[in-house]
Amino acid sequence: MKHAVKKLVILGSTGSIGQQTLDIVRTFPHKFEIMGLACGNNFDLFNQQLLEFNPRFAFSHLHVEFPAAVKSSTMEDMASHPEVDLVVIATTGSAGLHPAIAALQAGKSVALANKEILVMAGELITEMAKKAGARILPIDSEHNAIWQCLRGEDSVVSRLLLTASGGPFYGIPHKNLKHITSEDALNHPTWKMGKKVTIDSATLLNKGLEAIEAHWLFGIPYPKIEILIHRQSIVHSMIEFEDCSLKAQMSMPDMHLPIQYALFYPQRLKNDNIPCLTFDKMRTFTFEPVSYAQFPCLRLALEAGRKGGTCPAVLCGADEIAVDLFLNNEIGFLDIERIIEKTLSLHQNNAGPRLEDIIEADKWARETAAGAARKEIKCQS
């Protein structure tokens, strides 16, 4: 690290991960300096953050005025600024792709909470990081857990086990989900997350994205990646080595811990605001195989990941459109999977895409998914 104080840029500072990252900064104010913040639409909260942390740079899609001491900047320029040590990418969807590329090409460490970046362009992003000598530090609880389990190990991995809570509708027959509302789907049983991630958790598409992400982050082949339903959300992921030893990372379902691990790596610091796991209250852990019939979005995501090429980018673009329409009450819950499947079925895969091909595939997917949604709406009216 170049500075005694770690200089941060946080993209998506008003979202769930962004806000929790700033909680860590508040807990350790002498360890960090906020160089730049970026937000989407929640400018009231963003303005409060600007006044509190007084960053040098800021970005908002709303094109509003910032406090006098804060300079307007693009996310790419903030992420690649020479003085920045670590870029936290907590945006959703494809918005963080170009800033991530800018940061990695500049040799910056990237603390990544955005699934879609590696899903869309995993091969390009990981090669870019390797070439520049930059680090990708996973914030997602599952990948952060794998990262912790692999630390200090040079043994062959025989299995990677991703755990999933199952979301709010686990055990409910798929056919009974037709009238699920956005309010129902946002009521996650164990995690507090942003709206997009929460809906992806309800469809379990997020676990498919995480499998693709894990493939690129850790170089694990898809046949060695398994998904288990773990309703308690205490075991965040497990690694099995070739001697059949199994290593698990466990903690309360609180994103502050994986965020803090990424911010301070390789150190571990005590934080009294992060709850410790107490086994007097957590006595039973259950693990069950996942039902792909109940969660078609998971099947679609894994199929897209195995096909590779531009299919994962199409998956992400179609999902982003479908989830947004569902949150706006324009389509039903089961329409999400139908729109994604239709969009993927119409796509002609490019097996060896360049970055521009991936961006074009994402654009095509959004347009195609929106068209598929209009047909769904028309059929139901």
N, C-alpha and C positions, 0 to 999 in steps of 0.2 A: 504494500500500500504506500502511496506517495505522501500521504499526509497523516499527521497524528490524529486529526479529526477526519472522519470519513465523509466525503462530499457526495450527496445523493441527488439524483433526479428521480421523481416519482411520477409516472405517467398513469393517469386514472386515479388521481388522489382523492376524489370524492366518492369513489366506489367502495365496496366493502373491504377489499384487500388494501386499497390505498389508505383508507381511514385507519385500519388496524396497523399499517406500517407507521403512520404518524403517531399512533399510540406508543409504539416502541421508541420512537424518537423522543417523545415527551418523557418517557421513563429514563432515558439515558441522554439528556440534553447536551452533555459535554462530549459525547462520542460522535455526534453527527452535525453536519451543516446541510441545510436544504438549499441546493443550488437552483433547482427548477421544479415546477409543478405544472401538471396539465390535467384538464378536466373535460368532460363532455357537456352536459346540460345543466348540472346543478350549480349554477353560479353563486347563489346565496351562500352555500357552504364553502365554495371555492374562495369567495372573497374573504370569508372568515379565516380560511387557511392562509391566504396571502398576508393578511394582517398579522396573524400569529407568528408565522415562520419567516416572513420577509425574504422570500427567495430572490435570487438575482434575475431569474427568468420565469416566464409563465406562458401558457398557451391555453386557449379555449376556442372551441368551434363557434362560439356565440359572438365573437368579434366585439367584445365589450372592453371598456376601459379598465386598466389595472391601476393600483396605487402608484404614485409618482416614482417610487424607488424601484419598481418592478418593470423590467424590460420585456416587451412582447417578443416571442421567439417561436420557431417551429419546433415540433417534437424531435425532429432529426437533428437540428442544431444543438438542442439541449443535451440530447443523448450522446453526442460525439464531442462535447466541449472538452478541451484539453485538461481542465482542472477536475473534471468529474471522475470519481472513483467507481461508483456503482449506480447502475440504472435499474430501477424497479419498474417492471412493465406489468401493470395491473389493469390494463384495458381489456375489453372483451372483443371478440370477433377479430377481424383482420386489421383493425386500426393500429395495432402495435407492430405490424410487420416491418414497415419501412424504418421506424425508429430503432427497432431491434437490430436490423441490418446495419444502420448507421453506427450504433453503439459497438457492435461486434467488429466491424471493419476498423474502428478506431481503437480496438484492443481493450474495450471496457468490459468489466464484469457485468453480467446481466442477471438480475434476480427475476426469474420468470414465473408469473402467475397466469399468463395468458396461454391457454391450451392451443388455440388455433394457429399460432405462429409455427410451432413445430409440427402440427398436424398438416398444415398446408405445404410447408416447405422444409420438412425435417432434414432431408439430405443436404440441401443447399445451406441451411443455417448451421448445421453441425460442422460441415466442411469449412465454412466461413470462419467459425469460431476457432477451429483447429489451426487454420492457416494464419490467423491473426494472433494466436496465443491468448485468446480471450476465454473466459469461463462463463458457462451457463449454470446458474445456481437455481435449482427448482424450488419454488415456493409451494406449489400444490402439495397438500398433506401427504398424498400417496407417494409422489415422486421424491419428496423430501425424506419420507420414511425409507425408501429404497436407498437413497443417497447415504443416509445415516447407517443403514445396515451394511452397505458395501464398503464403508470407510475402514481402511486398514486391511481389507481382504484382497488377496490375489488368487483366490480359489475359483474354480470353474463353477458357474451358476447353472444348476439344472432346471430350476423353476423360479419364476417370479410370480407372486400371488398378489394381485390387486384386490383390495376389499371394497365393497360397496354397501352402503346402508340399505339400498333397495328403494329409498325415497318414500314418499307419503302413501303410495298405492301398492306397496308390496303385499302380495297375497290376495289382492282383489282380481278376479278374473278380467282378462283384457277386454272382453265384450261389455263389461260393466263400466268402462271408463268413458263412455261416449259423452256423458253430460258433465264431466269434470270441468270446473271453472278455473280461471287463473288464480283466484283466491285459494281454492283447494290445493292447487299444484304448488303454490308458493309456501305452503305450510309444511316445511321440511321437519322431520322428527328429531334430528340431532344437530344439524349444522345451521348457522346463520350465514347466508351467502347473498351475493347479488342476484337479481331476478333472472338473468339469462342462465347463470350456472345452476340456479335452483330448478328451473324448468328442465334443463338438460339432465339434472339428477332425477327428476320425476320420470322422464322417459328412459333413463339410464344411458342415453347417448353419451353423456359425459364420460362414462367408464370406457366406452369405445375410443373416445378421443384420448383418454389417459393411456390406453394400451398402445395406441400409435405413438404417443409422446414418449412412453417408456422405451419403446423399440428404438427410437432415435437417440434418446438421452443416454441409454445404458448399453446399446448394441445388443439387445436381447431379441432373438428371433421370435416371431409371432407364435409358433407352436409351443414355445416355452413360457408364454404368458397366459396365466389363468385368472379368472375372476370368481370371487366368492362373495356371497351375501353375508355380511356381518352387521347385524342390526344395531349393535351397541356402539359402533363407530369408535372403538377404543384401539383396536389393532389396525394401524393405517396401511400397512403393507408388510409382506413377508418375502424373504429370500430363502430358497433351498439350495444348498451346495451339493456337489456330487457325492459327498459322503453321507447324504441324507440329513445333515444338520440343518435345522430351520431357524432363521433369525427373524425376529419381528420387532418393529418399533411401535411402542404403545404410549398413548397419552390421552388426556381428555380431548374431546372434539372442540378445539379452540385454535383458530388460525394464527394467533399471536406467536405460538411456539415455532412453527415452521418458518414464519417470517423472520423471527429473531435469529433462528439458526442460520438462515441465509445471510442476514445482515452482518452477523458477527463471525461467520465461519473463518477460521477453524476453532474459534473460541466458543465455550458455553458459559453464559452468565446467568446468575440468579436474578429472577424477576418475580417479585411478590405478587404481581398482578396476573400471573399465569397460574391457573389451578393445577395442583398435583393430583395424580391418580391415587385414589384410596380404595383398597380392595375390600374394605368392610362394606362399601356400597356397591361395588362392582364384582360380584362373585361368580357370575355365569357369562361366558362368552360362547356364542353360537356361530357356526359357519355352515353355509348351505350352498350347493351348486346353483348357478343362476339359470332361470328359465328364459330361453330366447323367444319362446312363444309369447310370453307375457311382455317382453321388452323387445319388440321388433327393431327399434332404433339402435339398440346395441348390436344386433346382428348386422344391420346396414353399415354401421360404423366400422366394425371389424372387417367386413367384406371390402369396404373402400380402402382400408389400411393395407390389406393383403394385396389388393390390385396395384396400389401405389400410383405413381404418375400424377395426373391431375385429379384423380378421383377424390382424394382427401380434401382438396380445395373446394371441389363441388359440394361435397358433404357439408363442409363448414358454411359455405355461402347459402345453401338451401336451408340449413338448420337456422341460421341467423334470421332469415326472412320469415320462416314459419313460426319461430318462437316469438318474434316481434308481433306478428299478426295475431297469434294466440293471446299474448298479453294485452293487446288492444281489443280483445273480444270479437275479432273479425272471423276467426275460424275456431273449430272445436279442437279438443285435446288430441283426438285420434287423427285429425287432419295433419298434424305435424309429421307423423311417420309417412302418411300417404304422399305428402308434398315432397319429402326428402327422397322417397323411393322412386317417385315419378321422375324427378329431376335427374337422379343417378341413372335411371334406365335410358334416358334420352342422350346421355353424355357419351361422346366418343373420346375415350381415354388417350392421353398423350403420355406414353410410358417414360419418356426422358425429358421432362419439361425444363425450360429455363425459367428464370424468375418472371419474365414478362408473360410466359405461357400460364404460369400459376395465377398471376393477377388477372389475366383474361378469363381463365376458367372460373375464378371466383365471381367476376362480373357477369359472365354468362349464367352461372348458377343462380345468382340473385334474380336476374331477369326471368329465367325459366321458372323458378320457384314461385315468383309473383304471379306469373301467368297460370301456373297450375293451381294456385290458391284462388285466383279469380274464377276458374272453372268449378272448383269445389264450392265456393260461395254461391255461384249461379245454380248449381245442382241442388243445393239445399234451400234455395229461396222459392 
